[in-house]
Amino acid sequence: MALRIGITKESKEGENRVAMTPDVTGQLVKAGFEILVEKGAGENSYYSDDAYTKAGAKISPARNEVFSTSDVILQVNAPALSDIAVMKRDAVLISLMFALTEAALVEACAKQGVSSFSMDAIPRISRAQKMDVLSSQSNLAGYKTVLLAANALGKIFPLMMTAAGTIKPAKVVIMGAGVAGLQAIATAKRLGAIVEVSDIRPETKEQVQSLGGKFIEVKADESVKMEGGYVKNVSAEFLQKQKEVLYKHITDADVVITTALIPGKKAPVLVTEDMVKNMRHGSVIVDMAAGQGGNCELSEKDKTVTKHGVIIIGESNLPSLMPMNASDLYAKNIATFLLHLATKDGFKWEMEEEITKGSLITHKGEVVYEPLKKTVNA
């Protein structure tokens, strides 16, 4: 029998995305998979049950039926522990898991005998680019940060010459030139802002300049460690040096967008309360790291607050604000990943293959994810 894939409504509060869209569902049905979709799973992303039915999926009114009868569960965020508890033994879960900080989730999967793959753990190598959900979602998030900032700012972004006088362009400082930061640069420039960018990786300078941004140089030291395209470690001394260089740029900005994340750790504080105090009233900070403690000392997760006259936006799930595009890209990422791991007849279980080995968290009742095993045994 063909593998049954279950798609359920996301249980995380405020999540509007869905793991599988009707278009991609149709592609998997043509590949021979059976698709079971929980009733209303796509409604927050504006995908109707009828659209899934026309694509060849079956609709179930019972959430437990989807979890208990599916061979594979595809989700954006990991399901609740109560959902995992009804999954079949040897079933497969594929979702974002962030396993290094979600011990209870990993334990529940192992206890249930569920094999789990984490989309955020897929190695960032060239042949896995079409599976790279972090990049696809960050790209959208970088775009949305600029729109949120422009909407909150009490002035326009571009230079404008009028009969009543000339309006100066807004100044935007972006901290981090990864996928999200680069999209934020491009969007802010399209809206006519002056854009300055800070990143501790000197190789990003050329990318920043190619998009029309001015690169703020902070010389890295030996404490800066990179792995898989991410900063894995940085010293307190370097962060202090970075803050000193950035102080004037931040306090002179109309908009500050921060994007710095360290996987498995609290986000580094880059914008201090003292900096905020010295920014102009009406300036805006969009903290993309609010969900991991925040790059701004005063940001609050999922809240927009005003501190010392500065508007601070702490939206932690930016892709969810664009659920149609975000779901479409996520569905393509996860479908590509699934087709790498399995056919309609079953999983390949190529345990030494780089993508499989790097993203498999639990298997046959055990935790097999190497970074997590090292943490547990430390």
MARVEX-693998 format. One line per 2 residues: number of its first residue (from 1); for each residue x, y, z of N, C-alpha, C. Coordinates in steps of 0.1 Angstrom, whole numbers. Atoms other than C-alpha are relative to their C-alpha. Layout:
# residues N
NUM> X Y Z X Y Z X Y Z | ...
//
This chain:
# residues 378
1> 8 -12 0 0 0 0 9 13 0 | -7 -13 1 11 36 -7 1 6 14
3> -1 -7 -13 23 57 22 -11 10 1 | 10 -10 -2 -4 78 37 6 12 7
5> -5 -13 -6 6 115 44 -11 7 6 | 10 -8 -7 -13 134 70 4 14 1
7> -2 -15 -1 -17 172 69 -10 5 10 | 9 -5 -10 -32 188 100 1 15 2
9> 0 -15 -3 -41 223 111 10 2 11 | -10 -4 -10 -13 240 130 -6 3 13
11> 5 -3 -14 -18 241 168 7 11 7 | -7 -11 -6 7 268 175 -8 13 -1
13> 8 -12 0 -10 300 185 5 11 -10 | -4 -11 9 -10 327 158 6 -6 -13
15> -5 5 12 2 303 131 -10 -1 -11 | 9 0 11 -15 308 98 4 -9 -12
17> -5 8 11 7 286 75 -6 -14 1 | 3 14 1 -1 251 64 12 -7 -7
19> -12 6 5 25 225 56 -1 -5 -15 | 2 5 14 10 214 22 -11 8 -6
21> 10 -8 8 -9 235 -4 -6 -10 -10 | 7 9 10 -34 220 -29 9 -3 -12
23> -9 3 12 -9 224 -58 10 -10 2 | -10 10 -3 18 205 -41 -6 -13 4
25> 8 12 -3 -7 180 -28 -2 -8 -13 | 3 7 13 -16 172 -64 12 -7 -5
27> -13 6 5 21 166 -72 3 -13 7 | -3 12 -8 24 141 -44 -10 -11 -3
29> 10 10 4 -8 123 -53 4 -6 -14 | -4 6 13 5 119 -89 12 -9 2
31> -12 8 -3 37 105 -73 -4 -13 7 | 5 12 -5 15 78 -58 -3 0 15
33> 3 -1 -14 11 90 -22 -15 2 2 | 13 -3 -4 -22 90 -4 1 12 10
35> 0 -12 -9 -30 124 13 -13 1 7 | 11 -2 -9 -53 128 43 2 14 6
37> -1 -13 -6 -60 164 53 -11 3 10 | 10 -3 -10 -77 175 85 -9 12 -6
39> 9 -10 5 -108 196 77 4 14 6 | -3 -14 -3 -100 233 77 15 3 2
41> -15 -1 -3 -62 227 78 6 12 -8 | -6 -11 8 -56 253 50 -7 13 1
43> 9 -12 1 -83 279 58 7 13 4 | -7 -12 -4 -59 303 76 10 5 -11
45> -8 -4 12 -38 303 44 -8 2 -12 | 9 -3 11 -68 308 22 -1 -12 -10
47> 1 12 8 -68 272 9 -12 -8 5 | 12 7 -4 -102 255 9 1 -15 0
49> 1 15 1 -111 219 16 -2 -5 -14 | 3 4 14 -125 217 -19 12 0 -9
51> -12 0 9 -92 227 -34 9 -12 3 | -7 12 -3 -75 198 -16 -7 -12 -6
53> 7 11 6 -102 174 -27 2 -1 -15 | -2 0 14 -98 185 -63 14 -4 -4
55> -14 4 2 -61 179 -59 2 -15 2 | -1 14 -2 -68 143 -50 1 -5 15
57> -1 4 -14 -67 144 -12 -13 -4 6 | 12 3 -8 -92 131 13 0 9 12
59> 1 -9 -11 -106 153 40 -6 -8 12 | 4 7 -13 -110 140 76 -5 11 10
61> 5 -10 -10 -132 159 102 7 -2 13 | -6 3 -13 -112 142 130 15 1 0
63> -14 -2 -1 -78 154 139 7 -13 4 | -6 12 -5 -70 122 158 1 -11 -11
65> 0 10 11 -78 101 127 12 2 -8 | -12 -3 9 -51 119 107 13 -4 7
67> -12 3 -7 -25 115 134 1 -15 2 | 0 14 -4 -34 79 143 1 -10 -12
69> 0 9 12 -37 65 107 10 3 -10 | -10 -5 10 -10 84 88 14 -7 2
71> -14 5 -1 24 69 80 10 11 1 | -9 -12 -1 39 104 77 -9 12 3
73> 7 -12 -3 28 136 93 9 12 -4 | -7 -12 5 39 169 76 -6 12 7
75> 4 -12 -7 37 200 97 10 12 -2 | -9 -11 -1 51 235 98 8 0 13
77> -5 2 -14 56 235 136 -2 -14 5 | 2 13 -6 60 204 156 -14 -1 6
79> 13 1 -6 26 191 168 1 -1 15 | 1 1 -14 15 191 204 4 -14 5
81> -4 13 -5 27 163 227 -12 -10 0 | 12 9 0 -9 150 229 -2 -6 -14
83> 1 5 13 -9 147 191 10 -11 -3 | -11 10 2 24 128 191 -4 -13 7
85> 3 12 -8 10 104 217 -10 -9 -7 | 9 9 7 -16 90 192 5 -4 -13
87> -6 4 12 8 86 163 3 -15 0 | -4 14 1 15 51 151 15 -2 3
89> -14 3 -2 47 35 162 6 -2 -14 | -8 1 13 73 37 134 -6 10 -11
91> 4 -11 9 53 66 118 12 11 0 | -10 -10 2 74 96 106 -6 14 1
93> 4 -14 -1 71 132 116 11 9 -7 | -9 -10 6 86 160 94 -5 14 3
95> 4 -14 -3 84 196 107 12 8 5 | -10 -8 -7 104 224 122 0 -5 14
97> 0 5 -14 115 210 156 9 8 9 | -9 -7 -9 144 231 169 4 -8 12
99> -2 11 -10 155 200 187 9 4 12 | -9 -3 -10 183 216 207 -6 7 12
101> 7 -8 -11 158 237 227 -14 -6 4 | 13 6 -2 128 213 227 1 -14 5
103> -3 13 -6 138 185 250 -13 -9 1 | 12 8 -2 102 174 258 -6 -5 -13
105> 4 4 13 93 172 221 8 -12 -5 | -9 11 4 123 150 213 -3 -12 8
107> 3 11 -9 116 128 243 -13 -7 -4 | 14 6 3 79 123 233 1 -8 -13
109> -1 7 13 89 113 197 7 -13 3 | -7 12 -2 114 88 210 -8 -10 8
111> 9 8 -8 90 74 236 -11 -7 -8 | 11 5 8 63 69 210 5 -9 -12
113> -6 8 10 87 52 186 -2 7 -14 | 2 -8 12 82 80 160 14 4 -5
115> -12 -6 6 110 88 136 -3 14 -4 | 3 -14 2 113 125 134 12 7 -8
117> -10 -8 7 131 148 109 -3 14 2 | 2 -15 -3 136 185 116 4 8 -12
119> -3 -8 12 134 209 86 10 10 3 | -10 -10 -3 156 234 104 14 -6 2
121> -13 6 -1 184 208 107 5 -5 -13 | -5 4 13 187 201 70 13 7 -3
123> -13 -7 3 224 207 61 -1 10 -11 | 1 -11 10 229 239 42 11 -2 -10
125> -9 3 11 246 224 12 -7 2 -13 | 6 -4 13 241 231 -25 -11 -10 -4
127> 10 9 5 221 199 -32 -13 0 9 | 12 -1 -9 197 207 -3 -7 13 -1
129> 5 -13 0 189 242 -14 -15 1 -2 | 14 0 2 154 233 -26 -8 -5 12
131> 6 4 -12 147 219 8 2 10 12 | -4 -9 -10 160 249 27 -11 9 4
133> 12 -7 -5 129 261 46 5 13 7 | -4 -12 -8 149 285 68 3 12 -10
135> -2 -11 10 160 305 37 -13 5 -7 | 12 -5 7 126 305 20 -9 8 9
137> 9 -8 -9 108 317 51 7 13 4 | -8 -12 -4 136 342 61 -1 10 -11
139> 1 -9 11 134 357 26 -13 8 1 | 13 -6 -1 97 365 31 0 9 12
141> -1 -8 -13 104 377 67 7 13 -2 | -7 -13 2 130 402 56 -7 10 -8
143> 9 -9 8 106 417 31 -11 6 9 | 11 -5 -8 78 420 57 5 9 11
145> -6 -9 -10 101 437 83 0 14 -5 | 0 -13 6 105 466 60 -13 6 -1
147> 14 -5 1 68 470 54 -6 3 13 | 4 -3 -13 61 468 91 6 13 5
149> -7 -12 -5 87 495 98 -5 12 -8 | 5 -11 8 75 517 69 -14 4 5
151> 14 -3 -4 39 514 82 0 7 14 | -1 -5 -13 49 523 118 7 14 1
153> -8 -12 0 73 551 109 -9 12 -4 | 9 -12 3 57 586 109 6 9 -11
155> -6 -7 12 76 596 77 1 -10 -11 | -1 9 12 81 583 42 15 -4 -2
157> -13 5 3 111 563 30 8 8 -11 | -8 -6 11 121 581 -3 2 15 1
159> -2 -15 2 135 615 -11 -12 5 -8 | 11 -5 8 106 636 -23 2 16 -1
161> -1 -14 2 109 671 -38 -14 5 -3 | 13 -5 2 77 691 -35 0 15 0
163> 0 -14 0 66 727 -39 2 6 14 | -1 -5 -14 65 730 -1 14 -3 6
165> -14 2 -5 101 718 2 4 -15 -2 | -6 13 3 123 687 0 -1 -9 13
167> 0 10 -11 117 656 22 12 -9 -1 | -12 8 0 149 638 31 -4 -15 1
169> 3 15 -1 150 600 27 2 -5 14 | -2 6 -13 147 578 57 13 -8 0
171> -13 8 -2 178 561 71 -4 -13 7 | 3 13 -6 175 524 77 13 -7 3
173> -12 8 -4 202 504 96 -5 -14 2 | 4 14 -1 200 466 91 12 -7 6
175> -11 7 -7 220 444 114 -1 -15 -3 | 0 14 5 228 411 97 -3 0 -15
177> 2 0 14 232 404 60 -1 -15 -5 | 4 14 5 219 368 58 -11 1 -9
179> 11 1 9 189 358 38 -10 11 3 | 10 -10 -4 165 380 57 5 14 -1
181> -6 -13 1 189 409 59 1 5 -14 | -2 -4 14 196 409 22 -13 4 -6
183> 13 -3 6 159 409 13 -5 13 6 | 3 -12 -6 154 437 38 7 12 -6
185> -7 -10 7 181 457 21 -6 4 -13 | 6 -2 13 166 452 -13 -13 7 1
187> 14 -6 -1 131 461 -1 1 15 4 | -1 -13 -5 142 492 18 5 10 -11
189> -5 -8 11 162 504 -12 -11 3 -11 | 11 -2 10 132 499 -35 -9 11 4
191> 9 -10 -6 112 521 -12 7 14 1 | -7 -13 1 139 548 -15 8 4 12
193> -7 -4 -12 156 547 19 15 -1 -2 | -14 1 -1 193 552 26 2 -12 10
195> -2 12 -8 205 518 39 14 -2 4 | -13 3 -5 234 510 61 -1 -14 7
197> 1 14 -4 243 474 70 12 -4 8 | -11 5 -8 264 457 97 -1 -15 0
199> -1 14 -1 275 421 96 15 -4 4 | -14 3 -4 305 404 113 7 -8 -10
201> -7 8 10 312 383 82 4 9 -11 | -5 -10 10 334 404 59 -4 -4 -14
203> 4 4 13 324 383 29 -13 5 -5 | 14 -5 4 289 398 30 1 15 -6
205> -1 -14 4 303 433 22 -4 2 -15 | 2 -2 15 302 428 -16 -15 -2 -3
207> 14 3 2 266 414 -14 -8 13 4 | 7 -12 -5 255 444 6 1 12 -10
209> -3 -11 10 271 469 -18 -7 -2 -13 | 6 3 13 256 451 -48 -15 4 0
211> 14 -4 -2 221 459 -34 -2 14 3 | 1 -14 -2 229 495 -28 2 4 14
213> -2 -3 -14 237 493 9 14 5 3 | -14 -4 -5 266 509 28 4 -9 11
215> -5 10 -9 286 484 47 7 6 12 | -6 -5 -12 294 492 83 11 -10 5
217> -11 10 -3 328 475 91 2 -1 15 | -4 3 -13 334 459 124 10 -12 -1
219> -10 11 2 366 438 123 -2 -11 10 | 2 12 -8 360 403 135 13 -5 7
221> -12 5 -7 383 386 160 -1 -15 0 | 0 15 0 392 350 167 -11 -7 7
223> 11 7 -7 362 344 189 -12 -3 -9 | 12 2 9 338 346 159 2 -14 -7
225> 0 13 6 330 310 149 -12 -2 -9 | 10 2 10 310 301 118 -2 -15 -2
227> 3 14 3 292 268 111 -13 0 -8 | 12 2 8 267 260 83 -6 13 -4
229> 5 -13 3 264 297 74 -5 8 11 | 5 -7 -12 255 307 109 12 3 9
231> -10 -3 -10 275 324 136 -3 -9 12 | 3 10 -11 279 297 163 6 5 13
233> -6 -5 -13 300 317 188 6 13 -2 | -6 -13 1 311 352 195 2 5 15
235> -4 -4 -14 328 367 226 -7 13 4 | 6 -12 -6 314 393 249 8 13 -4
237> -9 -11 4 344 415 240 -3 5 -14 | 3 -4 14 336 414 203 -14 7 0
239> 13 -6 0 299 422 210 1 14 5 | -2 -13 -5 310 452 230 6 9 -10
241> -7 -8 11 333 464 202 -10 4 -11 | 11 -2 10 304 460 178 -9 11 4
243> 9 -10 -5 281 480 199 6 14 0 | -7 -13 1 306 509 201 0 5 -14
245> -1 -4 13 310 510 164 -14 4 -5 | 14 -2 5 272 508 158 -7 11 7
247> 7 -9 -8 262 533 184 -5 12 -8 | 3 -12 7 263 564 162 -10 -3 -12
249> 9 4 12 246 546 132 -14 -3 5 | 13 3 -6 218 533 154 -8 12 5
251> 6 -12 -6 211 565 172 -4 10 -10 | 3 -9 10 210 584 140 -10 -5 -11
253> 9 6 10 186 560 122 -14 3 3 | 15 -1 -1 149 563 115 -5 -14 3
255> 4 14 -1 146 525 113 12 -9 3 | -10 10 -3 167 497 128 -7 -14 -1
257> 5 13 1 161 461 117 11 -10 4 | -10 10 -5 179 433 136 -4 -14 -4
259> 3 14 5 182 397 123 9 -10 6 | -11 9 -4 210 381 144 -6 -11 9
261> 5 11 -7 202 346 156 12 -10 2 | -10 11 -2 225 318 171 -8 -12 3
263> 8 12 -2 209 284 167 2 -7 14 | -1 7 -13 201 268 201 3 9 11
265> -5 -9 -11 211 299 221 -9 13 -1 | 6 -13 -1 196 332 232 6 9 -10
267> -5 -10 10 198 359 206 9 10 7 | -9 -10 -6 227 384 212 -7 13 0
269> 6 -13 -1 217 418 224 10 10 -7 | -8 -9 9 229 443 198 -5 15 2
271> 6 -13 -2 206 473 206 -3 2 15 | 2 -2 -15 209 484 243 -11 11 3
273> 9 -10 -5 185 505 263 5 14 -2 | -7 -13 2 210 533 262 -1 5 -14
275> 1 -4 14 210 533 224 -15 4 -3 | 14 -3 2 172 533 224 -3 14 5
277> 3 -13 -6 171 563 247 6 12 -8 | -6 -11 8 193 583 223 -4 0 -14
279> 6 -1 13 173 575 192 -10 11 -1 | 11 -10 1 149 601 178 -13 -6 4
281> 14 4 -2 113 600 190 -6 -3 -13 | 7 4 13 92 582 164 8 -10 -8
283> -7 10 7 120 559 153 -6 -13 2 | 6 13 -1 112 523 147 11 -11 1
285> -9 12 0 130 490 156 -9 -12 -3 | 7 13 3 119 457 141 10 -11 4
287> -9 10 -5 135 429 161 -5 -14 -5 | 3 13 5 134 397 141 4 -12 9
289> -4 10 -10 150 378 170 -8 0 12 | 8 -1 -12 122 386 194 -4 -13 6
291> 4 14 -4 112 349 196 11 -7 8 | -11 6 -7 147 340 209 7 9 10
293> -5 -9 -10 151 367 235 2 14 -5 | -1 -13 5 156 396 212 14 6 -2
295> -13 -7 2 185 416 197 -1 14 6 | 2 -13 -7 170 447 213 -4 -3 15
297> 2 2 -14 171 449 251 -14 2 4 | 13 -4 -5 136 463 253 -11 -6 -8
299> 11 6 8 117 442 227 -8 -10 8 | 9 9 -6 88 421 238 -6 -9 -11
301> 5 10 10 78 389 220 -14 2 -4 | 14 -1 5 47 393 198 -7 13 4
303> 6 -13 -4 41 429 210 7 11 -8 | -5 -12 4 46 463 196 -1 10 11
305> -1 -9 -12 57 487 224 7 12 -4 | -7 -12 1 69 522 227 8 3 12
307> -9 -2 -11 99 528 249 9 12 -3 | -9 -12 2 117 561 253 -4 7 -13
309> 5 -7 13 96 574 223 3 -8 -12 | -3 8 12 108 546 200 -9 -12 -1
311> 9 12 2 84 520 185 8 -12 -2 | -7 12 1 97 485 190 -9 -11 -4
313> 9 10 5 81 457 170 7 -14 2 | -6 13 -4 87 422 183 -7 -12 -6
315> 8 11 6 67 400 159 10 -12 -2 | -8 11 0 81 365 163 -2 -10 -12
317> 4 9 11 64 348 133 -4 8 -12 | 2 -9 12 68 371 103 -6 -8 -12
319> 5 7 12 62 344 76 -15 -3 1 | 14 3 -3 28 337 92 -9 12 -4
321> 8 -11 4 17 372 82 -2 0 -15 | 2 1 15 20 362 45 -2 -15 -3
323> 2 14 0 5 327 48 -1 -7 -14 | 1 6 13 -2 321 11 14 -3 -6
325> -14 1 5 34 327 -1 8 -9 9 | -8 8 -9 49 312 30 -3 -15 0
327> 5 14 1 28 280 28 5 -6 -13 | -3 6 13 35 276 -9 15 -3 0
329> -14 2 0 73 279 -4 3 -12 9 | -2 10 -10 72 257 27 -4 -14 -6
331> 5 13 5 52 230 9 9 -5 -11 | -10 4 10 77 229 -20 12 -5 7
333> -12 5 -8 106 226 5 -2 -14 6 | 2 13 -7 90 198 25 -3 -12 -10
335> 2 10 10 78 179 -6 13 -5 -6 | -13 3 6 113 180 -21 7 -9 10
337> -7 8 -10 127 167 12 -6 -14 1 | 6 13 0 101 139 14 4 -9 -11
339> -3 8 12 108 128 -21 15 -4 0 | -14 4 -2 145 127 -12 1 -12 9
341> -1 11 -10 138 104 17 -8 -12 -3 | 10 11 2 110 82 4 -6 0 -14
343> 9 1 12 89 69 -25 -13 -4 6 | 13 4 -5 53 60 -23 -1 -13 7
345> 0 13 -6 63 25 -12 7 0 14 | -6 0 -14 83 35 19 13 9 0
347> -12 -8 -2 114 53 33 12 -8 -4 | -13 7 4 149 45 20 9 -3 12
349> -9 1 -12 166 50 54 14 -2 -3 | -15 -1 3 200 58 40 7 7 11
351> -4 -6 -13 214 64 74 13 8 0 | -13 -7 1 249 76 63 -1 11 -11
353> 1 -11 10 236 99 35 -1 13 8 | -2 -12 -7 244 135 45 -13 7 4
355> 12 -8 -3 209 151 44 -8 -8 10 | 8 9 -9 192 121 61 7 1 14
357> -7 0 -12 219 119 88 -1 13 8 | 0 -13 -7 219 156 95 -13 5 5
359> 13 -5 -4 182 161 99 -9 -10 8 | 7 10 -8 171 128 116 2 2 15
361> -1 -3 -15 163 135 153 -2 -12 8 | 2 13 -7 148 103 166 -3 -11 -10
363> 2 12 9 146 68 152 0 -13 8 | 1 13 -8 134 34 166 2 2 15
365> 0 -2 -14 129 49 200 12 6 6 | -13 -6 -5 163 66 203 2 14 -6
367> -5 -13 6 177 101 199 12 -3 -8 | -12 3 9 201 99 170 7 13 -5
369> -6 -13 5 208 136 163 13 3 7 | -13 -2 -6 245 141 169 2 12 9
371> -1 -12 -9 244 177 182 -7 -2 13 | 8 2 -12 217 167 207 7 -10 9
373> -7 10 -8 236 136 218 12 5 7 | -12 -7 -7 267 157 225 -5 8 12
375> 5 -9 -11 246 181 246 -4 -8 12 | 5 9 -10 230 153 265 11 -7 8
377> -11 7 -6 263 136 272 10 9 6 | -11 -9 -4 282 168 280 0 1 16
//
